[in-house]
C-alpha cells in the first residue's frame, strides 16, 4: 500500500478511537443502572464504572495521540 493510503487509514482509525471513547462516556450512565441490577455485579458497580471510564479515557487519549502524530508528521 502507498504511504498516502496508510496515512488515511491511520487518520480514520484515530477518529474511530476518539468516537468510541466518547461513546463510552455517553452510553455508560444509561447502561450502568441495568448492570447494577444484576446480582453478581451489584457489589462491584463502582469498580465496573471506574473501569469503563478508564477505558474511555484511554480510547480518547490513544486517538488524540494518533491525530497529533499524524499532523506532526505532515508538517
C-alpha positions in Angstrom: 0.0 0.0 0.0 1.1 3.5 -0.6 2.0 5.8 2.3 -0.9 8.1 1.4 -3.4 5.3 1.8 -1.8 4.1 5.1 -1.9 7.7 6.4 -5.6 7.9 5.6 -6.3 4.6 7.3 -4.4 5.8 10.4 -6.4 9.1 10.4 -9.7 7.1 10.2 -8.6 4.8 13.0 -7.7 7.8 15.2 -11.1 9.3 14.7 -12.8 6.0 15.4 -10.9 5.6 18.7 -12.0 9.1 19.8 -15.6 8.4 18.9 -15.5 5.1 20.7 -14.2 6.8 23.8 -16.8 9.4 23.6 -19.4 6.7 23.1 -18.4 5.1 26.4 -18.9 8.4 28.2 -22.3 9.0 26.6 -23.7 5.5 27.0 -22.4 4.4 30.4 -24.8 6.5 32.5 -27.7 4.9 30.6 -26.4 1.3 30.9 -25.0 1.3 34.4 -28.3 1.0 36.3 -29.1 -2.1 34.2 -25.7 -3.6 35.1 -26.2 -2.8 38.8 -29.5 -4.8 38.8 -27.6 -8.0 38.1 -26.9 -9.5 41.5 -23.4 -10.7 40.7 -22.3 -7.2 39.6 -24.3 -5.2 42.2 -21.5 -5.2 44.7 -18.8 -4.2 42.2 -20.7 -1.5 40.4 -18.2 1.2 41.5 -15.3 -0.8 40.1 -17.1 -1.5 36.9 -17.9 2.1 36.5 -14.3 3.1 37.1 -13.0 0.5 34.6 -15.4 1.7 31.8 -14.5 5.4 32.4 -10.8 4.4 32.5 -11.2 2.6 29.1 -13.0 5.6 27.7 -10.1 7.9 28.7 -7.6 5.5 27.1 -9.5 5.4 23.9 -9.8 9.1 23.6 -6.1 9.5 24.6 -4.9 7.0 22.1 -7.0 8.6 19.3 -5.7 12.1 20.2 -2.1 10.8 20.2 -2.6 9.2 16.7 -4.1 12.5 15.5 -1.2 14.5 17.0 1.4 12.2 15.4 -0.4 12.3 12.1 -0.5 16.1 11.8 3.0 16.5 13.3 4.4 14.1 10.7 2.8 16.1 7.9 4.4 19.4 8.8 
